[in-house]
């Protein structure tokens, strides 16, 4: 709040709720606002955040109406019609600009599928983590589950077997890790102190860590946009990456439907004697 009083403050970063509180207190003025960026726009318009986002946009629209100099942009790896429709009056005449994300999804990322029964998933994960390690380079791996309790179980079993890993969720498994504990986990991952980071989709939102070589999913999302968000953690800044899904028969069928929907090629793989290889053809 002290920094906001300075005349040379040019950029303010915050979530909609906090920015709205400061604006109502008179500590944050929007009358001279020139640029508004909504990052992770699909999350900001989701049910749990929509009300605060819409109220903030209305507040900003009222204060900037006279100047007419506001340039606004909403950014996300996935922006559907529903998200675009909920962005409020500032985005009624918006132009949708798509980056070459499909090129990255299809050409820069290898998509693998490894079959595993549910009871053997963590064992398969451990074998996969061991197989992707090479003498020449160190794998940096992000592991996804949909639910916090599943992430907690996966991490505890990895640690029990002395796998160098950390987690991005609270001990209760009901919400993402926050504050100093989250920073410690991320710093350990960035600095190479741990090779694998276990996270939920929610906890990994906005995560930007360079040089993630592998993304491993322990389940298959119903929504193709979630799959795209998971893939987006690798193959950044022109590099290549690998997206691996470990699942049982039901999940493999769901993955096959995503393959058609997203127009990607998913290659089946199996683990054999510590190596990753294509499965042998069935005679």
Buried (B, 14 or more C-beta within 10 A) or exposed (E): EEEEEEEEEEEEEEEBBBBBEBBEEEEBEBEEBEEBEBEBBBBBBBEEBBEBBBBBBBBBBEBBEEEEEBEBBBEBBBBEEEBBEBBBEBBEEEEEEEEEBEEBBEEBBBBBBBBBEEEEBBBBBBBBBEBBEEEEEEBBBBBBBBBBEBBBBBBEBBBEEEBEBBBBBBEEBEEBBEEEBBEEBBEBBBEEEBBBBBBBBBBBBEBEBEBBBBBBBBBBBEEBBBBBBBBBBBBBEEEEBBBBBBBBEEBBEBBEEBBEEBEBEBEEBBBEEEEBEEEEEEE
